[in-house]
Amino acid sequence: MTAKTKRTYNLSSDAVAHVRDLAARGDLATSQDGVVELAIDHLYREIRDRDDAAMWSRAAQDQAFRTEMRTIESQVGGPDDWPSE
């Protein structure tokens, strides 16, 4: 089990009301803390995924990276060449 740390944040009254409403639904999280953790996890993953997409986009424009990927592809082959399990 992950250790919990008590923190205090100053939130707008609207944010507090939204957390309470979401926790009261009962289908998202079992507590207000759970709602906040879920929201933070969702935002963290969204930002990470956006950063990853930007990195792959830059890589697609990098000629050295594209050359290296073509070399690897020629050595590994495609999915049709992979052994089945």
C-alpha positions as CSV (number, residue, x, y, z in Angstrom):
1,M,0.0,0.0,0.0
2,T,1.2,3.5,-0.9
3,A,2.0,5.7,2.1
4,K,-0.2,8.8,2.4
5,T,1.0,12.3,3.1
6,K,-1.3,14.9,4.6
7,R,-1.2,18.1,2.5
8,T,-3.1,21.3,2.6
9,Y,-4.0,23.1,-0.7
10,N,-6.0,26.3,-1.2
11,L,-8.7,25.5,-3.7
12,S,-11.5,27.6,-5.1
13,S,-15.0,26.9,-3.7
14,D,-16.0,25.6,-7.1
15,A,-13.2,23.1,-7.1
16,V,-14.1,21.9,-3.6
17,A,-17.8,21.6,-4.7
18,H,-16.8,19.6,-7.8
19,V,-14.7,17.2,-5.7
20,R,-17.6,16.7,-3.3
21,D,-20.0,16.1,-6.1
22,L,-17.8,13.6,-7.8
23,A,-17.1,11.8,-4.6
24,A,-20.8,11.6,-3.8
25,R,-21.5,9.8,-7.1
26,G,-19.7,6.8,-5.7
27,D,-18.7,5.3,-9.1
28,L,-15.5,7.2,-9.6
29,A,-13.7,7.0,-6.2
30,T,-14.6,6.1,-2.7
31,S,-13.6,9.4,-1.2
32,Q,-12.8,13.1,-1.9
33,D,-9.1,12.1,-1.6
34,G,-9.7,9.4,-4.2
35,V,-11.3,11.9,-6.6
36,V,-8.3,14.3,-6.3
37,E,-5.8,11.4,-6.8
38,L,-7.7,10.2,-9.8
39,A,-7.8,13.7,-11.3
40,I,-4.0,14.2,-10.7
41,D,-3.2,10.8,-12.2
42,H,-5.4,11.6,-15.3
43,L,-3.7,15.0,-15.8
44,Y,-0.2,13.6,-15.3
45,R,-0.8,10.9,-17.9
46,E,-2.4,13.4,-20.3
47,I,0.7,15.7,-20.0
48,R,3.1,12.7,-20.3
49,D,1.3,11.4,-23.4
50,R,1.4,14.9,-25.0
51,D,5.1,15.2,-24.3
52,D,5.7,11.7,-25.8
53,A,3.7,12.6,-28.9
54,A,5.8,15.8,-29.3
55,M,9.0,13.8,-28.9
56,W,7.9,11.2,-31.6
57,S,6.9,14.1,-33.9
58,R,10.4,15.7,-33.6
59,A,12.0,12.2,-34.1
60,A,10.0,11.8,-37.3
61,Q,11.7,14.9,-38.7
62,D,15.2,13.9,-37.6
63,Q,17.0,12.4,-40.6
64,A,19.5,10.5,-38.4
65,F,16.7,8.9,-36.4
66,R,14.8,7.9,-39.5
67,T,17.9,6.4,-41.0
68,E,18.6,4.4,-37.9
69,M,14.9,3.2,-37.8
70,R,15.2,2.0,-41.4
71,T,18.4,0.1,-40.6
72,I,16.7,-1.6,-37.6
73,E,13.7,-2.4,-39.7
74,S,15.8,-4.0,-42.4
75,Q,17.5,-6.2,-39.7
76,V,14.4,-7.1,-37.8
77,G,11.9,-7.4,-40.6
78,G,8.2,-6.8,-40.3
79,P,5.5,-8.5,-38.2
80,D,5.0,-11.1,-40.8
81,D,8.6,-12.2,-40.2
82,W,8.2,-12.6,-36.4
83,P,7.8,-16.0,-34.9
84,S,4.3,-16.9,-33.6
85,E,3.8,-17.8,-30.0
